[in-house]
C-alpha cells in the first residue's frame, strides 16, 4: 500500500515492502522513520490534519504493493512511466505443506476402506464379513442392518444440500434477512432442542444444548453493538460475490463432490449404528468418523475459500471483472492451484483454524463484558493472549495469502496478521463479527438437518435418535458451510485489500470505504483511550 500525503512542511508516505504494509514518514530533511500508528492515514482519508502537523492534507496517489499482487494470475506487477499498472510474467509455484497433503490423502484412502467394511458387514445380512468376533467385549446381541439407517442419513444429505443451494440462490435478494434471522433464532432453537432432549430422558444432551443456548445468548448480548457494522460488511461481501456468478458455480460443484463422499461416509456410519456393539463402542467409532468428516468438510470449505478469495482479490486489484488488465481464465487457474500446489496448506490449516477462531470469538465476547473484576480480567487476559498467539499462525486470512502468492500456511497466516497489526486494521477485524454470524447460520442449518433426520429416526428406531441426529447435524453443517464460505471469502479479501491499499476499496465502493474508515478511526480512538486508562491506573497503583 502506498498512500502519499503531502503537506507544507513534510510528507508522509505509506509503503508496502515484501508483501507487508510498512509506514514511513519523511521529514523535510529527507530522513525516513517508521510511522507510530495508522492514525495518520485516517486523518488524511477524512481530510483532516495529519497527526503532529498543522497543514491541510490531501491524497495525491495510491499504489498497491508490487510484491502483494496475486502471483497466481498476474505475476509481479509494477508501475509504468505513465502511472498505469503493468504485470510481469507469471512466476512458477511450488508445492507447499506436502506432508499434510500426504496425511490427508492417506486418511481418505484408509477411511474409505474402513467405511466400506463397516457398512457391508451389516448390509442385508448380520456379520457378513465376520468381524463381530473382534468386538466380543462390546457385544450387545442386537441385530441391525445398514439399509435401515442409511436412508436416515440420505435425508440429512438431501436437507443439507437443499438448505445450501437455497442459500446460494437467495444470496442476492434475501441474504441479509436470512443472516439476521439466524442470529436471533439460534438461541431459541437450541433451547427447544434442549427441552426435547430432557423430555426424551437424554439428560446429557439436554444439558449440552442448554449450555449451548446460554453461551449463544451471552455472546449475542456481548456483541450486539457490533452487529450493524457486521451486517454492513456482510452486505457488501454478498454484493461482491453476487457479481461473480462463476464462484457460485464452484460452490455448487464442491457441494456435489462433498455429497458423494458423504454417501460412502454415511454408509459406514449406518453400519456402525446397526452393529452389535454396545453404545460405548458405537459412540467411540462415531466420534472418530465425525472428526474425519469434520476435517474433510473443512478442507473442502477452505478450498472454496482460496478459490473465491483469489477471484475477489483480482477483481478489486484490477478495478472490475471486465477490466482490460484482468487475466483470462483466472477462475480455472485459481482452482488448479487450490487443488494442487496449495492443497497441502489448505489441509494443514483446516485442522486447527476453526477451533481457534471459535475460542477467540467466545473469549473476546466475554472479555468485553467483564467490567472491573481485576482477578477475572487477569485470567481471561492470559487466555486471550494465548489465543492471540495461536491466531498469529492460524487464521482464515491466510487463505487469501495462499491464493495470492502460494506461500505455506504458517507463513501466509503470519504475513496476513502482521499486515493487519502494522496498519492498525486489526482493530477493525477484531470489531467485526461476520465470521461468527456466518457460523450461526451454519449451525442453524446443521440443527435443522439433524432435526429432520432425528424425527424420522424417532419413528423408526427411537433408541438411536441421538446417534443419527448428532451425525446428521454434522453433515448438514458441512453442506451449509460450503455455501456460507463463499461470503466469508469475500469478507477476508476485502479486509486484506483494505489493509494493503484502502483506495482499492474506495474505487470499488466509495460509501463503504468511508464507513470502514470512520469505524476504524473510532476503534483506534477507543483502544487509545483504554490504553491511557490502564496506564493511569497502573501509575496510581505504583504511587500507592
C-alpha positions as CSV (number, residue, x, y, z in Angstrom):
1,X,0.0,0.0,0.0
2,X,1.3,3.5,-0.8
3,X,-0.7,6.5,0.1
4,X,1.2,9.7,-0.2
5,X,0.0,12.6,2.0
6,X,1.7,15.9,1.1
7,X,1.9,18.8,3.5
8,X,3.6,22.2,3.6
9,X,6.5,21.1,5.9
10,X,6.7,17.4,5.4
11,X,5.3,14.4,3.6
12,X,4.0,11.2,5.0
13,X,4.3,8.1,2.9
14,X,2.9,4.6,3.4
15,X,4.8,1.9,1.7
16,X,4.4,-1.9,1.4
17,X,7.6,-3.9,1.3
18,X,7.8,-7.7,0.9
19,X,4.0,-8.0,1.0
20,X,3.7,-6.2,4.4
21,X,2.4,-2.7,4.9
22,X,5.1,-0.6,6.3
23,X,4.5,3.0,7.2
24,X,7.3,5.5,6.7
25,X,7.4,9.2,7.4
26,X,9.8,11.5,5.6
27,X,10.5,14.9,7.2
28,X,11.8,18.0,5.5
29,X,15.5,16.9,5.9
30,X,14.7,13.7,4.0
31,X,15.1,11.3,6.9
32,X,12.8,8.4,7.0
33,X,11.3,6.7,10.1
34,X,8.5,4.3,10.8
35,X,5.2,5.9,11.5
36,X,3.9,5.2,15.0
37,X,0.3,4.4,14.1
38,X,-2.3,4.1,11.4
39,X,-4.0,7.3,12.6
40,X,-2.1,9.5,10.1
41,X,-3.7,7.8,7.1
42,X,-7.1,8.0,8.7
43,X,-6.6,11.7,9.2
44,X,-5.7,12.1,5.5
45,X,-8.6,10.0,4.4
46,X,-11.0,12.2,6.3
47,X,-9.4,15.4,5.0
48,X,-8.2,16.3,8.5
49,X,-4.8,17.5,9.7
50,X,-2.2,14.7,10.0
51,X,-1.1,13.8,13.5
52,X,1.8,16.0,14.6
53,X,1.3,18.5,11.7
54,X,-0.7,21.6,11.1
55,X,-1.0,21.7,7.4
56,X,-4.0,20.5,5.4
57,X,-3.5,17.1,3.9
58,X,-4.6,15.5,0.7
59,X,-4.2,12.2,-1.0
60,X,-2.1,12.6,-4.1
61,X,-1.5,9.0,-5.2
62,X,-2.3,5.4,-4.2
63,X,-0.3,2.5,-5.2
64,X,-0.7,-1.2,-4.3
65,X,2.4,-3.1,-3.2
66,X,4.2,-4.8,-6.1
67,X,5.0,-7.8,-4.0
68,X,1.5,-8.4,-2.9
69,X,-0.3,-8.7,-6.3
70,X,-1.7,-12.2,-6.9
71,X,1.0,-14.2,-8.5
72,X,-1.4,-16.9,-9.4
73,X,-2.7,-14.9,-12.3
74,X,-0.8,-11.8,-12.9
75,X,2.7,-12.4,-11.7
76,X,4.8,-9.4,-10.4
77,X,3.3,-6.0,-11.0
78,X,5.0,-2.7,-11.4
79,X,4.2,0.9,-12.2
80,X,4.8,2.1,-15.8
81,X,6.0,5.6,-16.6
82,X,2.5,6.9,-17.2
83,X,1.3,5.6,-13.8
84,X,-0.6,2.6,-15.0
85,X,-0.2,-0.9,-13.7
86,X,1.8,-3.4,-15.8
87,X,2.2,-7.0,-14.9
88,X,5.3,-9.2,-15.4
89,X,5.4,-12.8,-16.4
90,X,3.7,-15.3,-14.1
91,X,6.2,-16.9,-11.7
92,X,6.1,-20.7,-11.1
93,X,4.5,-22.1,-8.0
94,X,6.0,-24.7,-5.6
95,X,4.2,-27.4,-3.7
96,X,3.6,-26.4,-0.1
97,X,3.0,-28.4,3.1
98,X,3.3,-31.6,1.2
99,X,3.4,-33.7,4.4
100,X,-0.1,-32.7,5.3
101,X,-1.3,-33.3,1.8
102,X,0.0,-36.9,2.1
103,X,-1.6,-37.3,5.5
104,X,-5.0,-36.2,4.2
105,X,-4.9,-38.4,1.1
106,X,-3.8,-41.4,3.1
107,X,-6.5,-40.7,5.7
108,X,-9.2,-40.6,2.9
109,X,-8.0,-43.9,1.4
110,X,-7.7,-45.7,4.7
111,X,-11.0,-44.3,6.0
112,X,-12.8,-45.1,2.7
113,X,-11.8,-48.8,3.1
114,X,-12.9,-48.9,6.8
115,X,-16.2,-47.2,5.9
116,X,-16.9,-49.8,3.2
117,X,-16.1,-52.7,5.6
118,X,-18.3,-51.3,8.4
119,X,-21.2,-50.7,6.0
120,X,-21.0,-54.1,4.2
121,X,-20.7,-56.1,7.4
122,X,-24.4,-55.3,8.2
123,X,-25.8,-54.8,4.7
124,X,-28.8,-57.2,4.3
125,X,-27.1,-59.8,6.5
126,X,-25.7,-59.7,10.0
127,X,-21.9,-60.0,10.4
128,X,-21.5,-60.6,6.6
129,X,-17.7,-60.1,6.9
130,X,-17.4,-62.0,10.2
131,X,-15.8,-59.0,12.1
132,X,-18.1,-59.2,15.2
133,X,-15.5,-61.6,16.7
134,X,-13.2,-58.6,17.1
135,X,-15.8,-56.8,19.3
136,X,-16.7,-59.6,21.6
137,X,-16.2,-57.4,24.7
138,X,-18.7,-54.9,23.4
139,X,-21.4,-57.1,22.0
140,X,-25.0,-56.2,22.7
141,X,-26.5,-59.1,20.9
142,X,-28.8,-56.7,18.9
143,X,-29.3,-57.3,15.3
144,X,-29.5,-54.4,12.9
145,X,-29.0,-53.7,9.3
146,X,-27.2,-50.9,7.4
147,X,-30.1,-50.4,5.0
148,X,-32.3,-49.5,7.9
149,X,-30.3,-46.5,8.9
150,X,-28.7,-45.4,5.6
151,X,-31.9,-43.7,4.4
152,X,-31.9,-41.6,7.5
153,X,-28.6,-40.2,6.5
154,X,-29.9,-39.7,3.0
155,X,-32.5,-37.3,4.5
156,X,-29.6,-35.4,6.1
157,X,-27.7,-35.2,2.9
158,X,-30.8,-34.0,1.0
159,X,-31.9,-31.4,3.5
160,X,-28.4,-30.1,3.9
161,X,-27.9,-29.8,0.2
162,X,-31.3,-28.1,-0.2
163,X,-30.5,-25.6,2.5
164,X,-27.1,-24.8,1.0
165,X,-28.4,-24.4,-2.5
166,X,-31.3,-22.3,-1.3
167,X,-28.9,-20.0,0.5
168,X,-26.9,-19.6,-2.7
169,X,-30.0,-19.0,-4.8
170,X,-31.3,-16.3,-2.4
171,X,-27.9,-14.8,-1.9
172,X,-28.6,-11.7,-3.9
173,X,-32.0,-10.9,-2.6
174,X,-32.5,-12.3,0.9
175,X,-29.1,-13.0,2.4
176,X,-29.1,-10.1,4.9
177,X,-32.5,-11.1,6.2
178,X,-31.5,-14.8,6.5
179,X,-28.4,-13.9,8.5
180,X,-30.4,-11.7,10.9
181,X,-33.0,-14.4,11.4
182,X,-30.2,-17.0,12.1
183,X,-28.6,-14.8,14.7
184,X,-31.9,-14.3,16.6
185,X,-33.5,-17.7,16.2
186,X,-30.5,-19.9,17.0
187,X,-30.7,-19.4,20.8
188,X,-34.4,-20.3,20.8
189,X,-33.8,-23.4,18.6
190,X,-31.1,-24.6,20.9
191,X,-33.3,-24.2,23.9
192,X,-36.2,-26.0,22.3
193,X,-33.9,-29.0,21.4
194,X,-32.7,-29.0,25.0
195,X,-36.2,-29.3,26.3
196,X,-37.0,-32.1,23.8
197,X,-33.8,-34.0,25.0
198,X,-34.9,-33.7,28.6
199,X,-38.4,-34.9,27.6
200,X,-36.8,-37.9,25.9
201,X,-34.7,-38.6,29.1
202,X,-31.5,-37.7,27.2
203,X,-30.2,-35.6,30.2
204,X,-26.6,-35.3,29.0
205,X,-27.6,-33.9,25.6
206,X,-30.3,-31.7,27.3
207,X,-27.7,-30.1,29.4
208,X,-25.3,-29.8,26.5
209,X,-27.9,-27.9,24.3
210,X,-28.9,-25.8,27.3
211,X,-25.3,-24.7,27.8
212,X,-25.1,-24.0,24.1
213,X,-28.2,-21.9,24.2
214,X,-26.8,-19.9,27.2
215,X,-23.5,-19.3,25.5
216,X,-25.1,-18.2,22.3
217,X,-27.4,-15.8,24.2
218,X,-24.5,-14.3,26.1
219,X,-22.3,-14.0,23.0
220,X,-25.1,-12.1,21.1
221,X,-25.6,-9.8,24.0
222,X,-21.9,-9.1,24.3
223,X,-21.6,-8.1,20.6
224,X,-25.0,-6.6,20.0
225,X,-23.4,-3.2,19.3
226,X,-21.1,-4.6,16.6
227,X,-23.9,-6.2,14.6
228,X,-24.8,-3.1,12.5
229,X,-21.2,-2.8,11.2
230,X,-21.0,-6.6,10.8
231,X,-24.2,-6.7,8.7
232,X,-22.8,-3.8,6.5
233,X,-19.7,-5.8,5.8
234,X,-21.6,-8.9,5.0
235,X,-24.0,-7.0,2.7
236,X,-21.0,-5.6,0.7
237,X,-19.4,-9.1,0.6
238,X,-22.7,-10.5,-0.8
239,X,-22.7,-7.7,-3.4
240,X,-19.2,-8.7,-4.5
241,X,-20.0,-12.4,-4.7
242,X,-23.3,-11.9,-6.5
243,X,-21.4,-10.0,-9.2
244,X,-19.2,-13.2,-9.7
245,X,-21.7,-15.9,-10.7
246,X,-18.8,-18.3,-11.6
247,X,-17.7,-18.6,-8.0
248,X,-21.2,-19.6,-7.0
249,X,-21.0,-22.5,-9.5
250,X,-17.7,-23.5,-7.8
251,X,-19.6,-23.8,-4.5
252,X,-22.4,-25.9,-6.2
253,X,-19.8,-28.2,-7.6
254,X,-17.9,-28.7,-4.4
255,X,-21.2,-29.3,-2.6
256,X,-21.9,-32.1,-5.0
257,X,-18.5,-33.7,-4.5
258,X,-18.9,-33.4,-0.8
259,X,-22.3,-35.1,-1.1
260,X,-20.7,-38.0,-3.0
261,X,-18.2,-38.5,-0.2
262,X,-21.0,-38.4,2.3
263,X,-22.7,-41.3,0.5
264,X,-19.8,-43.5,1.4
265,X,-19.3,-41.9,4.9
266,X,-23.0,-42.4,5.8
267,X,-22.9,-46.0,4.6
268,X,-20.1,-46.7,7.1
269,X,-21.8,-44.7,9.8
270,X,-25.1,-46.6,9.3
271,X,-23.1,-49.8,9.6
272,X,-21.8,-48.6,13.0
273,X,-25.2,-47.6,14.2
274,X,-26.5,-51.1,13.1
275,X,-23.6,-53.0,14.7
276,X,-23.9,-55.4,17.6
277,X,-21.6,-53.3,19.7
278,X,-22.8,-51.6,22.8
279,X,-23.5,-47.9,22.9
280,X,-20.0,-47.1,24.2
281,X,-18.2,-48.8,21.3
282,X,-20.6,-47.3,18.8
283,X,-20.1,-43.8,20.1
284,X,-16.3,-44.1,20.0
285,X,-16.4,-45.1,16.4
286,X,-18.9,-42.4,15.5
287,X,-16.7,-39.8,17.2
288,X,-13.7,-40.9,15.2
289,X,-15.7,-40.9,11.9
290,X,-17.2,-37.4,12.8
291,X,-13.7,-35.9,13.4
292,X,-12.7,-37.3,10.0
293,X,-15.8,-35.9,8.3
294,X,-15.2,-32.5,10.0
295,X,-11.6,-32.3,8.7
296,X,-12.7,-33.4,5.2
297,X,-15.5,-30.8,5.2
298,X,-13.2,-28.1,6.5
299,X,-10.7,-28.9,3.6
300,X,-13.5,-28.6,1.1
301,X,-14.7,-25.3,2.6
302,X,-11.3,-23.8,2.7
303,X,-10.5,-24.9,-0.9
304,X,-13.6,-22.9,-2.0
305,X,-12.3,-20.1,0.3
306,X,-9.0,-20.0,-1.5
307,X,-10.6,-20.1,-5.0
308,X,-13.2,-17.4,-4.2
309,X,-10.8,-15.1,-2.3
310,X,-8.3,-15.2,-5.1
311,X,-11.0,-14.1,-7.6
312,X,-12.3,-11.3,-5.3
313,X,-8.8,-10.1,-4.8
314,X,-8.2,-10.0,-8.5
315,X,-11.5,-8.1,-9.1
316,X,-10.5,-5.5,-6.5
317,X,-7.0,-5.1,-7.8
318,X,-8.0,-4.7,-11.4
319,X,-11.0,-2.5,-10.7
320,X,-13.6,-4.9,-12.0
321,X,-14.2,-8.2,-13.7
322,X,-14.4,-6.6,-17.1
323,X,-11.2,-4.6,-16.8
324,X,-8.8,-5.0,-19.7
325,X,-6.0,-6.0,-17.3
326,X,-8.0,-8.8,-15.8
327,X,-6.2,-12.1,-16.7
328,X,-8.0,-14.7,-18.8
329,X,-9.1,-18.0,-17.2
330,X,-8.4,-16.6,-13.8
331,X,-11.0,-18.9,-12.1
332,X,-9.6,-22.0,-13.6
333,X,-6.1,-21.0,-12.6
334,X,-7.3,-20.4,-9.0
335,X,-9.0,-23.7,-9.0
336,X,-5.9,-25.5,-10.3
337,X,-3.6,-24.0,-7.8
338,X,-6.0,-24.6,-4.9
339,X,-6.3,-28.4,-5.6
340,X,-2.6,-28.9,-6.5
341,X,0.3,-26.8,-5.1
342,X,-1.7,-25.1,-2.3
343,X,-3.8,-28.1,-1.3
344,X,-1.3,-29.2,1.4
345,X,-1.5,-25.8,3.0
346,X,-5.3,-26.0,3.0
347,X,-5.3,-29.4,4.6
348,X,-2.9,-28.2,7.3
349,X,-4.8,-25.1,8.1
350,X,-8.2,-26.9,8.2
351,X,-7.0,-29.0,11.2
352,X,-6.8,-26.0,13.6
353,X,-8.2,-22.8,12.2
354,X,-11.9,-23.4,13.0
355,X,-11.4,-24.4,16.7
356,X,-9.0,-21.4,17.4
357,X,-11.4,-18.9,15.7
358,X,-14.4,-20.1,17.7
359,X,-12.4,-20.0,21.0
360,X,-11.2,-16.5,20.1
361,X,-14.8,-15.2,19.5
362,X,-16.0,-16.5,22.8
363,X,-13.1,-15.1,24.8
364,X,-13.4,-11.7,23.1
365,X,-17.1,-11.5,23.8
366,X,-16.7,-12.5,27.4
367,X,-13.7,-10.1,27.9
368,X,-15.7,-7.1,26.7
369,X,-18.3,-7.6,29.4
370,X,-16.1,-8.4,32.5
371,X,-16.0,-4.8,33.8
372,X,-13.7,-4.0,36.7
373,X,-13.2,-7.5,38.2
374,X,-9.4,-7.5,38.1
375,X,-8.9,-11.1,39.1
376,X,-11.2,-12.4,36.4
377,X,-9.8,-10.0,33.9
378,X,-6.3,-11.2,34.6
379,X,-7.3,-14.8,34.0
380,X,-9.2,-14.0,30.8
381,X,-6.4,-11.8,29.5
382,X,-4.0,-14.7,29.9
383,X,-6.3,-16.9,27.8
384,X,-6.8,-14.1,25.4
385,X,-3.1,-13.5,24.7
386,X,-2.6,-17.3,24.4
387,X,-5.2,-17.5,21.7
388,X,-4.0,-14.3,20.0
389,X,-0.6,-16.0,19.7
390,X,-2.2,-19.0,18.1
391,X,-4.2,-16.7,15.8
392,X,-0.9,-15.3,14.5
393,X,-0.2,-18.7,13.0
394,X,-3.7,-20.0,12.3
395,X,-6.2,-17.5,10.9
396,X,-8.6,-17.5,8.0
397,X,-6.9,-14.6,6.3
398,X,-4.0,-16.9,5.5
399,X,-6.2,-18.4,2.7
400,X,-6.1,-15.1,0.8
401,X,-2.3,-15.1,1.0
402,X,-2.3,-18.7,-0.2
403,X,-4.5,-17.8,-3.1
404,X,-2.4,-14.7,-3.9
405,X,1.2,-15.8,-3.5
406,X,1.1,-19.6,-2.9
407,X,3.1,-19.5,0.3
408,X,2.8,-22.2,3.0
409,X,0.0,-21.8,5.6
410,X,2.0,-20.6,8.6
411,X,3.9,-18.1,6.5
412,X,0.7,-16.8,5.0
413,X,-1.1,-16.5,8.3
414,X,1.9,-14.7,9.9
415,X,2.1,-12.2,6.9
416,X,-1.6,-11.5,7.0
417,X,-1.6,-10.9,10.7
418,X,1.5,-8.7,10.6
419,X,-0.1,-6.7,7.8
420,X,-3.2,-6.0,10.0
421,X,-1.0,-5.2,13.0
422,X,1.3,-2.8,11.1
423,X,-1.6,-0.9,9.6
424,X,-3.9,-0.9,12.6
425,X,-6.7,-2.7,10.6
426,X,-6.5,-5.4,13.2
427,X,-8.7,-3.2,15.3
428,X,-11.4,-3.3,12.6
429,X,-11.0,-7.0,12.1
430,X,-11.4,-7.6,15.8
431,X,-14.5,-5.5,15.9
432,X,-16.2,-7.3,13.0
433,X,-18.3,-10.4,13.8
434,X,-19.0,-11.6,10.3
435,X,-17.4,-15.0,10.8
436,X,-19.4,-15.6,14.0
437,X,-22.7,-14.6,12.2
438,X,-21.9,-17.0,9.3
439,X,-21.1,-19.7,11.8
440,X,-24.5,-19.2,13.4
441,X,-26.1,-19.6,10.0
442,X,-24.1,-22.8,9.5
443,X,-25.1,-24.1,13.0
444,X,-28.8,-23.4,12.3
445,X,-28.6,-25.2,9.0
446,X,-27.0,-28.2,10.8
447,X,-29.6,-28.2,13.6
448,X,-32.5,-28.2,11.0
449,X,-30.8,-31.1,9.2
450,X,-30.3,-33.0,12.4
451,X,-33.9,-32.4,13.5
452,X,-35.3,-33.7,10.2
453,X,-33.2,-36.9,10.4
454,X,-33.9,-37.2,14.2
455,X,-37.6,-37.1,13.8
456,X,-37.6,-39.9,11.2
457,X,-35.2,-41.9,13.4
458,X,-37.6,-41.4,16.4
459,X,-40.3,-43.0,14.4
460,X,-38.2,-46.0,13.1
461,X,-35.7,-46.7,15.9
462,X,-36.1,-44.3,18.9
463,X,-33.1,-45.7,20.8
464,X,-30.8,-44.5,18.0
465,X,-32.2,-41.0,17.6
466,X,-29.3,-39.2,19.3
467,X,-26.6,-41.1,17.3
468,X,-28.2,-40.4,14.0
469,X,-29.3,-36.9,14.9
470,X,-25.8,-35.8,16.0
471,X,-24.0,-37.2,12.9
472,X,-26.7,-35.9,10.6
473,X,-26.3,-32.4,12.2
474,X,-22.6,-32.5,11.3
475,X,-23.4,-33.4,7.7
476,X,-25.8,-30.5,7.4
477,X,-23.3,-28.1,8.9
478,X,-20.7,-29.0,6.4
479,X,-23.1,-28.8,3.4
480,X,-24.5,-25.4,4.5
481,X,-20.9,-24.2,5.4
482,X,-19.9,-24.8,1.8
483,X,-22.5,-22.1,0.9
484,X,-21.5,-19.7,3.7
485,X,-17.8,-19.8,2.9
486,X,-18.4,-18.0,-0.4
487,X,-19.4,-14.9,1.6
488,X,-16.7,-15.3,4.2
489,X,-14.1,-15.5,1.4
490,X,-15.2,-12.1,0.1
491,X,-15.1,-10.6,3.6
492,X,-11.5,-11.8,4.2
493,X,-10.4,-10.5,0.8
494,X,-12.0,-7.1,1.4
495,X,-10.1,-6.7,4.7
496,X,-6.8,-7.8,3.1
497,X,-7.2,-5.3,0.3
498,X,-8.2,-2.5,2.7
499,X,-5.1,-3.1,4.8
500,X,-2.9,-3.3,1.7
501,X,-4.3,-0.3,-0.1
502,X,-7.5,1.4,1.2
503,X,-8.1,3.1,-2.2
504,X,-8.8,-0.3,-3.7
505,X,-12.0,-0.3,-1.6
506,X,-12.6,3.3,-2.4
507,X,-12.5,2.6,-6.1
508,X,-15.0,-0.3,-5.7
509,X,-17.4,1.4,-3.3
510,X,-16.7,4.9,-2.0
511,X,-19.5,5.0,0.5
512,X,-18.4,1.7,2.1
513,X,-14.8,2.9,2.2
514,X,-15.9,6.0,4.1
515,X,-17.9,3.8,6.6
516,X,-14.9,1.4,7.1
517,X,-12.5,4.3,7.6
518,X,-14.9,6.0,10.1
519,X,-15.3,2.8,12.1
520,X,-11.6,2.1,12.1
521,X,-11.0,5.7,13.3
522,X,-13.5,5.1,16.2
523,X,-11.9,1.8,17.2
524,X,-8.4,3.2,17.3
525,X,-9.6,6.1,19.4
526,X,-11.4,3.5,21.7
527,X,-8.2,1.5,22.1
528,X,-6.1,4.6,22.7
529,X,-8.5,5.8,25.5
530,X,-8.5,2.3,27.0
531,X,-4.6,2.2,27.0
532,X,-4.5,5.6,28.6
533,X,-6.9,4.4,31.3
534,X,-4.8,1.3,32.0
535,X,-1.6,3.4,32.1
536,X,-3.1,5.9,34.5
537,X,-4.4,3.1,36.7
538,X,-1.0,1.5,36.9
539,X,0.7,4.8,37.7
540,X,-1.7,5.3,40.6
541,X,-1.1,1.8,41.9
542,X,2.6,2.4,41.7
543,X,2.4,5.5,43.8
544,X,0.2,3.7,46.4
